[in-house]
Amino acid sequence: MRRTYQSTFLTTVLGAFIACALTISPVLAKDDVDDVWTDLRDESFGENRNIIEEDGAVTLEAPYRAEDASIVPITIKIPANIAPKVKTLTLFVEKNPMPVVAKITYGKGAGLGERILKTRVRINMYSNVRAVIETVDGQLHMTTKFVKASGGCSAAAMKDADEALATLGKIKLRSFAQKTDSQQSVPVAREAQIMVRHPNHSGMQMDQLTGLYIPAKYVTEMQVKQGDTLIFKMEGGISLSENPNFRFTYSTTGTGPLNATVKDSDGKTFKTQIKDAAT
C-alpha cells in the first residue's frame, strides 16, 4: 500500500506547489471533485465498487472551518450493530498530496461494541474528508464532511529540528477506566490513547534557517495489541499531523498488557508496553 500512496504523493506534490504559487482558489468545480474521488476510490478499493453513503454505518465528526490546518481533529464512530462486521476503516483527505490519511485494519481485540477512533490530520486545501469502512462480506460504507482549511501540509513544524530529533520515537500509551452501563452495571467500553513523538515531515515544509525543504519523514505503520491479540494496525502517511495521536476503543473482555509498535519511513522501529488500567 505504501508504495502506491508514495507514488500518488510524488506525482501530485508539484501540482500542489504550483496551485499555491498561482493562488488558485481552493474551491473546485463539482466535476473536478467528483473526478478526484472516482480515481481515488478506484485506486483504493478497485474499479466500480459500489459504496453505500450516509446510511449510519459510519459517522464522521470534523470542523467545518478548521482553526489550525495542521492539526484538524477528526472523530469516527462505528455503531455496535455494525462494528463486529468491520475489517477495515480508511480515512481520506481528498485534496491532500497524499490523500490516504490512514488505513486501519481491525483485529479481534477491537471488541464487539461501538468503535470510536479520534485522531488529528493535516488539510492542505478546502477538501472533502471521507471515512470508508469495509465489512467482512465486502460491502463499503462511507460518510463525508467538507472542511475549510489550507496550508496544513506545508505548515512549519511546531518544534525545532533538534528537539524533534531528541524526542523522536517516544511513545506514550495509556488506558482509561472502563465505562459502565449504569442500568446494568456492566462494562460497555474500554478506551486507550497512543501518542508518538514524531515530526511526521511532509516533504513540503521549509527549514526557516536554510531555506531548503525538509525531507519527508513520517510514521508509516502502527500496531496496537492487548497481549498477543491485535486491536488495530494502521498504515499511514504525511496527512497525519505531527506527533501522531490516536484515541480508540477496544475489547472489554481482553486481558494482558497493552503494547504498541511504530515504524517510520526511515525504517526505524519504536516500541512500548503498559499494564491495562482495566485489568
N, C-alpha and C positions, 0 to 999 in steps of 0.2 A: 504494500500500500504506500509506503513512504516514498518509493522511487517515483510513483505516479504523481503524488502530490508535490514533490520537489520539482518535477518537470513542469507541472502547472504553474508553480511559483516562478520558475526561471523564465518561462515564456510570457508571463503577464506582468512581472515587476517593472519592466521597462515601460510598458504602456501606462502603468500607474504613475510613474515619474513624469512622463510626457503630459498626462492629464493634469497633474498638479502644476506643471510649468506653464501650461496654456490656460490655467484657471477655468477649465471646462466645468460647467455646472454639474454638481453631484446628482441632480435629479435626471434620471434617464427615461427615455420613452418606454412605454409598456412593452412594445415588441422586443426592444433590446433586452429588457429584464427577463422576459419570457424565454428568449433565445439562450441567455446565460444559464438560466436554471435548467432548461432542457438538456443542454450539453453536460452540465454538472451532474444532473440526475442520471443520465445515461452512462456517464463515466463511473459513477459511484455504485449504481445498482444494476446496470445492464439496460440495453435499449428497450424502450416501450413497456417498461414495468409500470403497472398501474399503482398509483399512490392514492390512498383514501385520505382526504383532507378534512381537518377540523371536525372530527367525529368524537372527540373527547378521549381518545385512546392515549393521547399525549398532549400536555399543555405546556406553554412556554411563557415565562414572565421576563420582560425586558423593558427598560425605559424607552418611551417614545423619542425623547431627546436626551442623549447621554451628557452627564456633567463632565466626564473625562473619557475621551475616546479610547484611551489606552487601558482602562480598567472598567469595562462596562459589565455590570452584574447581570448574570443570567440564572434563572431557576427553571428547571424542567421537572415535571411531575408525571408519573405514570400511575393510574389508579390501580387498586388492589385486584380488581377483576381482570385486568389486562397484564399486570406485571409478571406473573409466573410464566406467561407465554412469550415474553420478550427476550430475544437473544442479543440484539444489538441496538444501540442508540447512536445516531450520527448527528452532530451539530455543525451547521454551516453558517458562515457569514458570506453571503452570496458574492459580494463585490470585492472581497479581500483578494490580494495577490495569491495567497494560499487559502482558498475558501473553506476547506475542511478543517474546522477547528479541532475536533476530536471525534474519534470513533470509539465508543465504549462497547466492549464485549462482556456480557454478564455471565457469572458463574453461579453455582448453587448457593454460595454464600450471600448472594444478593437478597435471598429470602422470598417469601410469598406475599408479603404485604405491599402497600404503596411504596413506590420508589421515588425518591427525591434526589436530585443532583443539582448542586449550586456551584458555579464557577465564575471566572471573570475573563473577558475576551477583549481583543483589540478590534476596532472597526475603523477601516481606512477611509470609507466614504459612505454616504447615505446608502443603506442596504437592507434587503430582507435578511432576517435571521431565521433559519429554519431548523427544526428538530424533527428527525425522521426515525421511527422505530421499525424494526423488522421482527416479526413474530416467528415462532418455530415452524409455522405452516407456510411461511413465505410471504405473508401479507405485509404491506408497507403502509404506515400511517404517518401523517405529517401535520404539524402546526407551524404557523408563520407569524412573525412580528416584523414590522418595519421600524428601523431605528435610525434616527438622525444623529450622525456623528461623523467626524472626519479627522484624518491625520493620525489615527491610533497606531498604525504600523510604523510610522516614521518618528513618532514622539520620542524625545530624549529619554534615556534610562533614568530611573528615579534615584539610582545610586551611582557613585563614580566607579570607574572600571576596577580600581584596586580593591575597593571594598567589596564589589560584586564577586571578584575572584577569591577573596579571602573567605567568603561565606558560601562559595559555590557548593551545591550538593547537600547542604544541611537540610534535613527533613524533620519537620515537626508533625507527628502523628498523634492524635488524641481521640478518645472515645468519650461519649456522653452517657449519662444515666438513661436507662430505658424510659420511654414514655409509656404511661399506663392508662388503660381504659378505666375511668372512674366508676363506670357502671358495673364492670365485671372484674375489676382488679387484676387484669391480666396484661402482660406486656404487649404493646402493639407496634413498637418500632425501636430500633437502635439507630443512633446516628454517630458518625465519626467524621473527622476532618484531616486532610493531609495538605500540608503546606511545604513547598520545596523552594529553597533559596537558589534561584537560577535567573540570570538576566533575560533568558529567552530572546536573545537578539534576533531581530527580524531580517537583518541584512539591508534594511532601509534607513537605519539610524546613523546619524553623523557624529563622529567624535569631534566635540567642540574645540579641542586643543589642536588636533592635526588637520581638521577639515576633511578627513577621509571617512568613508563609510565603514562601519564596524561589521566584520564578517558575521554571517548568520551563525548562531549557536543556540540551540533550543532543545527542549525536552521532547523526545520522540516516543517514549514509552513509559508507562506507569502501571504497575501491577500491585494490587492490594489483596491480601488473603487474611483469613482467620484460621490459624493453624495451617493446615495444608489445603484448605478449601478456598477456591478463588471467589472473591467478591466481584471484582471487575478488573479488566485490563483496558487501558487507554492507549490509543495511538494518536499522537498529536503533532502540532507544528507551530509555526510562528504566530498564529492567530490567538494562541493562549497568551494571556498577559504575563508580564514579568512576574517572577515568583509564583508559578502556577499553584492554584489553590482549589481544592475540591472538597465540598461537604456532601456527604452521601448517607443513605440509609443502608442497612444490611440486616441479615437474618437475626431473629430473636432467639433462635434455637442453637446457633453455633457455639462452639467453645474453643478456647485456646487463645494465644496471643495474636494481636493484630500485627502484621508485618507488611512492609512495602519495599518494592524495588523500583528504582527510577533510572532510566537511561537517557543520554542526550546524543546530539548529532555528532559529537566528537568521539563517541564510543565509550564514554565514561559511565560507570555504574555506581549508584548510591543506594544504600540500604538502611533500614531501621526497623525496630520491633518494640512493641509496648504490650503491657498487660491490658486486656479488655476491661474497661471500667465496670462492665455488667457481669463479669464472671468472678 
